[in-house]
Amino acid sequence: MRVFDNGRDAALALRPDRPVYGFRPSVLRADAREFMSAFRGTTAYAVKTNDEPVILKTLADAGVRAFDVASPAEFAAAREAAPAASQFYMHPVKAQADIRLALETYGIRSLALDHEDEVAKILRIVRALDLDPSDITLFVRLATKGHAAYELSKKFGAAPSHAVELVERIGRIGFRPGLTFHVGSQVEDLDTYERALATAAWVRSRADAEIAALDIGGGFPARYGHDPKRKAPKPMPPVGDLLGKIHDEIEEWGLDDLPLIAEPGRVIVARSLSVIVRVLLKKGQRVYINDGIWSSLSDAWTGKITLPARLIPDPARRAKRGKSEKLVPFRVMGATCDSVDILSRPFWLPENVDTGDWIEIGHIGAYSLSLRTRFNGFYPDTFVEITTPFEDDETGKEGFATVESRGGMAAE
Ligand SMILES: *Cc1c(COP(=O)(O)O)cnc(C)c1O
C-alpha cells in the first residue's frame, strides 16, 4: 500500500479517476485501544462492520482478541487475521451446517439465539459431535426498544418472559446460559442501554438458572460531521465517557459480577477510512461523482449520518477559478446508470467545485466496504495508506457529505 501524508497528496500524486480508499491504520489502532481500555470486559469486534483483511489484521495487532461473527466467511476471515482469537457466533438464526462448522471446525463455544427451536438445532449438533454442553455458552438475545439510527429489534430478540423460559431451558440441558442484546447502531442515547440492562436484570432475577455472562452488543456511536444548515450538535463525548456510564448502570442493576462482552463495530472502524472520489461532471448545482449508494456510500440511509468531506481542487484547472470559501449545497449523482443512485441529501462544498476535482469523504470505515456491490460493473478496490487523521488534515476547507438513500431498507 502506498503511503501518503494526507488525502490531497494521494489525489494529486495518483490523479485517480476511480475511487481510492484512504486507510489510516494509526487511527484504527488508537480507536480500538481507546475502546478496549475503557471497557471492563472482552471486546469482540463485530466483523460485519468491515471485514477487509487489512482491517482485521490491524485490529489483531492492536490487541483485539475476540470477534463477533455471523457466517462461515466471517469465521474464516477472523481466523485468518487472528488464529488464536475467540469467536462469538452471535447471529440468533443460523443454518444447521453453519452451526456444525462453528462448533466442529472453528471451536466456537459462544452462540446466540432467541427461540427454543434454535436451542433444539444447536443441541442436535452438540450431541452428534459428542460435545459437553457445559463448555458452551448460549446467549439469549433480548428484545430491546430505543432510539438508534438503525433499530433492529423488529427482527431479533425474545421478550422478557420468553427469555426467562429460554434461560431455564438452556440451563436444564446443561448449557451455560448467557444474556445479550444489541440495541441498534449509532446509539447516541444512554437510556437505550439502560433499558436493555434493566431487562437483562429482570430476566436474571426471574430465571431459575445461573447466568454465566452478559454481552452488551454494539451500537456505540462514532463521530461524524453535521449538516451546516442546522445548529452544530453538542460534540460527541469520548467513548470512554459513555462506557463509564454504561458500567455505572451495570453496577446499579447488580450485573457487575458477570463476565462482560461488548461487540463494537462502527465506533472502532468509522474514522479509519476515507474515500477519495472524483467529480466526473458538474452541471449547475449538481455534481456527478464516481461512487454512490451501490459502492461506498450506502450507510446512513436514515439521513442521520453526515460525513465530513473535503474538496481537493485539481490544480491543473485551478488557475481559471477564484478562491472560494463559501459552502453551498450540491445535489450528488452517483456512478451507476439508475435513478436510485442519487443521494437525497446534498454535499456542502466550496461553490467553485468543478469537473475533475476530487472530494475526500471521511469517516466511512463502517458499513461501506462490506456493502459494496458490483452493480453496473463498478467496484472500487484501491487502497492507499494515509498517516494524518482526516479531521487533523488542514489542506482544505471542510465540507459535509450527507448521504441518504434506499428509503430505510436497513431498518426493515
Ligand atoms: C452489527 C452488529 C454489531 C455491531 O454494531 P455497531 O453499531 O457497528 O457497533 C454488534 N453486534 C451485533 C449482534 C450486530 O448485529
Ligand as a Chemical Component Dictionary entry (heavy atoms), coordinates in Angstrom:
data_LIG
# 
_chem_comp.id                   LIG 
_chem_comp.type                 NON-POLYMER 
_chem_comp.pdbx_formal_charge   0 
_chem_comp.three_letter_code    LIG 
# 
loop_
_chem_comp_atom.comp_id 
_chem_comp_atom.atom_id 
_chem_comp_atom.alt_atom_id 
_chem_comp_atom.type_symbol 
_chem_comp_atom.charge 
_chem_comp_atom.model_Cartn_x 
_chem_comp_atom.model_Cartn_y 
_chem_comp_atom.model_Cartn_z 
_chem_comp_atom.pdbx_ordinal 
LIG C1 C1 C 0 -23.936 -5.240 13.622 1  
LIG C2 C2 C 0 -23.789 -5.789 14.990 2  
LIG C3 C3 C 0 -22.862 -5.242 15.882 3  
LIG C4 C4 C 0 -22.032 -4.014 15.571 4  
LIG O1 O1 O 0 -22.842 -2.875 15.630 5  
LIG P1 P1 P 0 -22.206 -1.389 15.574 6  
LIG O2 O2 O 0 -23.365 -0.497 15.580 7  
LIG O3 O3 O 0 -21.417 -1.281 14.323 8  
LIG O4 O4 O 0 -21.352 -1.245 16.800 9  
LIG C5 C5 C 0 -22.730 -5.836 17.128 10 
LIG N1 N1 N 0 -23.477 -6.923 17.473 11 
LIG C6 C6 C 0 -24.405 -7.459 16.644 12 
LIG C7 C7 C 0 -25.180 -8.635 17.092 13 
LIG C8 C8 C 0 -24.589 -6.907 15.383 14 
LIG O5 O5 O 0 -25.518 -7.430 14.575 15 
# 
loop_
_chem_comp_bond.comp_id 
_chem_comp_bond.atom_id_1 
_chem_comp_bond.atom_id_2 
_chem_comp_bond.value_order 
_chem_comp_bond.pdbx_ordinal 
LIG C1 C2 SING 1  
LIG C2 C3 SING 2  
LIG C2 C8 DOUB 3  
LIG C3 C4 SING 4  
LIG C3 C5 DOUB 5  
LIG C4 O1 SING 6  
LIG O1 P1 SING 7  
LIG P1 O2 DOUB 8  
LIG P1 O3 SING 9  
LIG P1 O4 SING 10 
LIG C5 N1 SING 11 
LIG N1 C6 DOUB 12 
LIG C6 C7 SING 13 
LIG C6 C8 SING 14 
LIG C8 O5 SING 15 
# 
